[in-house]
Protein backbone atom coordinates (compact mmCIF):
# COMPACT_ATOMS: atom_id res chain seq x y z
CA UNK A 1 0.00 0.00 0.00
CA UNK A 2 2.88 2.37 0.75
CA UNK A 3 3.96 2.48 -2.88
CA UNK A 4 0.53 3.30 -4.38
CA UNK A 5 0.48 7.04 -3.60
CA UNK A 6 3.79 7.44 -5.40
CA UNK A 7 2.62 5.47 -8.43
CA UNK A 8 -0.68 7.32 -8.68
CA UNK A 9 0.74 10.80 -8.17
CA UNK A 10 3.69 10.43 -10.52
CA UNK A 11 3.85 10.97 -14.24
CA UNK A 12 2.85 7.37 -14.85
CA UNK A 13 -0.23 7.57 -12.61
CA UNK A 14 -2.71 7.83 -15.46
CA UNK A 15 -0.95 5.04 -17.37
CA UNK A 16 -1.18 2.83 -14.28
CA UNK A 17 -4.87 3.67 -13.84
CA UNK A 18 -5.60 2.81 -17.48
CA UNK A 19 -3.97 -0.63 -17.10
CA UNK A 20 -5.64 -1.13 -13.72
CA UNK A 21 -9.08 -0.32 -15.14
CA UNK A 22 -8.48 -2.67 -18.07
CA UNK A 23 -7.68 -5.46 -15.60
CA UNK A 24 -10.75 -4.62 -13.56
CA UNK A 25 -12.96 -5.04 -16.63
CA UNK A 26 -12.19 -8.74 -16.53
CA UNK A 27 -12.94 -8.94 -12.83
CA UNK A 28 -16.28 -7.19 -13.27
CA UNK A 29 -17.20 -9.05 -16.47
CA UNK A 30 -19.94 -10.85 -14.55
CA UNK A 31 -21.78 -7.58 -13.88
CA UNK A 32 -25.42 -8.35 -14.25
CA UNK A 33 -28.10 -6.34 -15.96
CA UNK A 34 -29.86 -4.11 -13.48
CA UNK A 35 -33.32 -5.45 -12.90
CA UNK A 36 -36.14 -3.11 -13.80
CA UNK A 37 -33.87 -0.49 -15.35
CA UNK A 38 -32.88 0.16 -18.92
CA UNK A 39 -29.17 0.22 -18.14
CA UNK A 40 -26.87 -1.67 -20.49
CA UNK A 41 -24.46 -4.22 -19.03
CA UNK A 42 -21.40 -2.38 -20.39
CA UNK A 43 -22.52 0.79 -18.59
CA UNK A 44 -22.82 -1.11 -15.30
CA UNK A 45 -19.41 -2.71 -15.83
CA UNK A 46 -17.83 0.67 -16.62
CA UNK A 47 -19.45 2.21 -13.54
CA UNK A 48 -18.13 -0.53 -11.28
CA UNK A 49 -14.62 -0.39 -12.79
CA UNK A 50 -14.42 3.38 -12.38
CA UNK A 51 -15.90 3.28 -8.88
CA UNK A 52 -13.43 0.66 -7.70
CA UNK A 53 -10.40 2.30 -9.33
CA UNK A 54 -11.29 5.69 -7.91
CA UNK A 55 -11.90 4.10 -4.50
CA UNK A 56 -8.32 2.85 -4.57
CA UNK A 57 -7.09 6.30 -5.60
CA UNK A 58 -9.16 7.92 -2.81
CA UNK A 59 -7.80 5.45 -0.29
CA UNK A 60 -4.21 6.41 -1.12
CA UNK A 61 -5.05 9.92 0.09
CA UNK A 62 -7.09 8.73 3.09
CA UNK A 63 -4.93 6.02 4.60
CA UNK A 64 -6.46 6.18 8.05
CA UNK A 65 -9.05 3.65 6.87
CA UNK A 66 -8.42 -0.09 6.96
CA UNK A 67 -8.79 -2.34 3.92
CA UNK A 68 -11.94 -3.74 5.52
CA UNK A 69 -13.44 -0.27 5.89
CA UNK A 70 -12.62 0.62 2.29
CA UNK A 71 -14.16 -2.64 1.13
CA UNK A 72 -17.26 -1.86 3.14
CA UNK A 73 -17.49 1.62 1.61
CA UNK A 74 -17.27 0.13 -1.88
CA UNK A 75 -19.91 -2.54 -1.28
CA UNK A 76 -22.25 -0.08 0.43
CA UNK A 77 -22.17 2.21 -2.59
CA UNK A 78 -22.17 -0.51 -5.26
CA UNK A 79 -25.39 -2.46 -4.74
CA UNK A 80 -25.17 -4.22 -8.11
CA UNK A 81 -22.70 -6.83 -6.87
C-alpha positions as CSV (number, residue, x, y, z in Angstrom):
1,X,0.0,0.0,0.0
2,X,2.9,2.4,0.8
3,X,4.0,2.5,-2.9
4,X,0.5,3.3,-4.4
5,X,0.5,7.0,-3.6
6,X,3.8,7.4,-5.4
7,X,2.6,5.5,-8.4
8,X,-0.7,7.3,-8.7
9,X,0.7,10.8,-8.2
10,X,3.7,10.4,-10.5
11,X,3.8,11.0,-14.2
12,X,2.9,7.4,-14.8
13,X,-0.2,7.6,-12.6
14,X,-2.7,7.8,-15.5
15,X,-1.0,5.0,-17.4
16,X,-1.2,2.8,-14.3
17,X,-4.9,3.7,-13.8
18,X,-5.6,2.8,-17.5
19,X,-4.0,-0.6,-17.1
20,X,-5.6,-1.1,-13.7
21,X,-9.1,-0.3,-15.1
22,X,-8.5,-2.7,-18.1
23,X,-7.7,-5.5,-15.6
24,X,-10.8,-4.6,-13.6
25,X,-13.0,-5.0,-16.6
26,X,-12.2,-8.7,-16.5
27,X,-12.9,-8.9,-12.8
28,X,-16.3,-7.2,-13.3
29,X,-17.2,-9.0,-16.5
30,X,-19.9,-10.8,-14.5
31,X,-21.8,-7.6,-13.9
32,X,-25.4,-8.3,-14.3
33,X,-28.1,-6.3,-16.0
34,X,-29.9,-4.1,-13.5
35,X,-33.3,-5.4,-12.9
36,X,-36.1,-3.1,-13.8
37,X,-33.9,-0.5,-15.3
38,X,-32.9,0.2,-18.9
39,X,-29.2,0.2,-18.1
40,X,-26.9,-1.7,-20.5
41,X,-24.5,-4.2,-19.0
42,X,-21.4,-2.4,-20.4
43,X,-22.5,0.8,-18.6
44,X,-22.8,-1.1,-15.3
45,X,-19.4,-2.7,-15.8
46,X,-17.8,0.7,-16.6
47,X,-19.5,2.2,-13.5
48,X,-18.1,-0.5,-11.3
49,X,-14.6,-0.4,-12.8
50,X,-14.4,3.4,-12.4
51,X,-15.9,3.3,-8.9
52,X,-13.4,0.7,-7.7
53,X,-10.4,2.3,-9.3
54,X,-11.3,5.7,-7.9
55,X,-11.9,4.1,-4.5
56,X,-8.3,2.9,-4.6
57,X,-7.1,6.3,-5.6
58,X,-9.2,7.9,-2.8
59,X,-7.8,5.4,-0.3
60,X,-4.2,6.4,-1.1
61,X,-5.1,9.9,0.1
62,X,-7.1,8.7,3.1
63,X,-4.9,6.0,4.6
64,X,-6.5,6.2,8.0
65,X,-9.1,3.6,6.9
66,X,-8.4,-0.1,7.0
67,X,-8.8,-2.3,3.9
68,X,-11.9,-3.7,5.5
69,X,-13.4,-0.3,5.9
70,X,-12.6,0.6,2.3
71,X,-14.2,-2.6,1.1
72,X,-17.3,-1.9,3.1
73,X,-17.5,1.6,1.6
74,X,-17.3,0.1,-1.9
75,X,-19.9,-2.5,-1.3
76,X,-22.2,-0.1,0.4
77,X,-22.2,2.2,-2.6
78,X,-22.2,-0.5,-5.3
79,X,-25.4,-2.5,-4.7
80,X,-25.2,-4.2,-8.1
81,X,-22.7,-6.8,-6.9
